[in-house]
Amino acid sequence: MHNDGKVVPINRAQATPSPLARLPVVLLQVRDKAAQQLQQGLQELFDNADDTLFEMAEKARSTVDHHIFFEAMRDLRLKRKNFERVFMEQLFVAFANLGQARCSGAHLVPLVSYEAAPGTSADDVEKAVALEAMLGRVRHRDGLALGQLDARLSELLGRRLEDPENPLGPARLCEFFLQAGRSLGVEIRVKLVMLKLFEKYVLSDADLLYGEANQLLIATGVLPQLKTVPSRRAGGREAREHQHYTSQTMADPPLDKSGQQAFSALQKLLVAVRGSVAPTLEASAEPQPIATRDLLRLLSHLQQYVPEPGGEDDFDLRNQLEQLLTRGSVKSGKSRVLEEADEDVTNLVAMLFEFMFDDSGVPDAFKALIARLQIPLLKVAVLDKSLFSCAEHPARRLLNDIASAVIGWSPPHDHPRDNLYLCIEQLVQRVLNEFVEDPAIFSQLLTTFSAFIAQERKRSERLERHTRDAEQERLQVEVARQRVAHVLNRRLVGKTLPPSVLQFVQQAWSQVLLVAVLKHGEQSLQWQAALRTVDELIWSVGLREDTEAGRRLLEQLPGLLKALRDGLAGAAFDPFSTREFFLRLQAMHVQPLDDEVLVEVREPFILGAGPPGADEPLPHDDPDLLKAKQLRAGTWVALQQHEAGTLRCKLTAIMPPADTYVFVSRAGLKVLEKSAGQLALAFKQGVLHALDDGPLFERALAAVVDNLRQLNRGK
């Protein structure tokens, strides 16, 4: 029976007490604390592995190397979660084994020997050398803290703990890493890169790992007399995080002087919705407007209580303001309302966000984040009316850039770990924490976010080009296969041939023709020569009688055999694999074989996977077919899938000759391939729709103005 992870058979669990039960509580605390830090380090490693491999792919001097690094990026993305799971399982097993008399089992970390044992590959030696150097650096840097941890664990367990047994020792951590990475089918250069990243993002923080473990043990009285090793913090995660979040400020652009004028034009339309923000209180006197300054204070108070994304309670801006105004009215005994202009701004901002919440271009996960910007954007609008008229306003641009960046975001299984989601979440939180009345924070955040998106876009564009090129090559090969199958079927169907010859032509010579048409084209001498050779072969096996043509054939046979052998060699065929065929062919031409049963070729053969199934024909003027044919490269679409949810992807190319529509993800990887007919059917079923990638704020403002005009016409 195979056991996965920490699952054990019930009878075994009852018969043998768990090793964890014999471990001191403090050791479990050390394990859990270390697991938390190591998990963070692995996450940081994988977040940066993508960038590192992408840069190496860009610098690759050959197509092969370029392909290796891109495939490694894809492999890591697919297997990341499993990698982290296996690593943590290994860590927990190692701690559990401390409760046993002796940790046993062979370790994956090899002892380096510069005189390699017989059978050891050069890759293994290179990996061993890299590991030894890496472990040496960690031991030199953090050996004292590690030695103290070994001593305290020995004291706690009541037996001497050898360094290789320590679950937090660098050798064991490398062993866990190598064990987890066994599923990665990557080349040695990629493995060495991953080891370097492991050292940078995990082992570089070993002093924190050992320091915290030692502190937990000291707190419980385990060898407190050992002098505490001071932590080194010249580098490591804290320094990297500080560097990551530090950004240069940007001077505010000059405000649009026509902002107030543009807002005044909007106010004429906003008359239709005035009175929607009012206290629920019977007023005994005329309502008294609160000053704009007081409104800003109320909004700053509300800003502190903006719910987290995914909160159960809907945050209705106007309703929240109404409650605050009602509370103020009760306290003062006077009916307090917003000034006319402030109410208009509030209504306009609320309506803008209502449009954004209904917009299909923004994924639901990001709508929750954008919703948290309502109050900050309202404060900006109260302070500066140019928000509604100036397309370059930093707050407006920031909102537009966020919406543009997330249009292709399809929810992964663990979206809080997604780099884009984390970046926007942190950005929104900074706005909520830091924005009071100085809008300079939006310029700063816009600079930071623009740099992040530029890097993301650079990477995705490179991958997208790689995807297009690969698809173009694949389709060219498919067209060539169909062409080869066509010319051979013209020659074979209806003929009566020996089975060995038929098999040779369909399986071997088809590849010769394929190589010729791909390398040289149909007008080439190579292609024409390959066709003549197969024509001669088919003609030759049809001469079964002792005729003048048959006698002439015997003279031509050596040349035919040579042409066949040369063609196969050009297509990189192993000569031993076709030796039996040539012997049989020679015998066949000298004397007909008694055991050779001729077969009539009735069915055409298909080279490769075969053409895709034909679409159900649609009229040329079908509206959904026209909609599909109007799609252009760069268009984002959303496809509703039954179990996988909604897939957002971008049309990257329409490939001839069959007009195959190829779609890629936000990362630039191929995720969908459809014909025009298949797209039309998806449109017809309502599971596919195109996404509007225009600026979100502008689209929202246009929609709100249109709605207001309709309301005013209705009055």
PyMOL commands that set and color helices and strands:
alter all, ss='L'
color gray80, all
select helices_A, chain A and resi 10-15+19-22+25-59+63-97+122-157+163-165+170-183+188-201+203-219+236-245+259-273+292-303+317-332+340-358+364-371+374-383+385-388+394-406+415-417+419-434+440-492+499-520+525-541+548-570+575-590+623-629+676-685+696-714
alter helices_A, ss='H'
color red, helices_A
select strands_A, chain A and resi 288-290+336-338+496-497+599-600+636-641+645-655+660-664+670-674+688-690
alter strands_A, ss='S'
color yellow, strands_A
deselect
rebuild
show_as cartoon
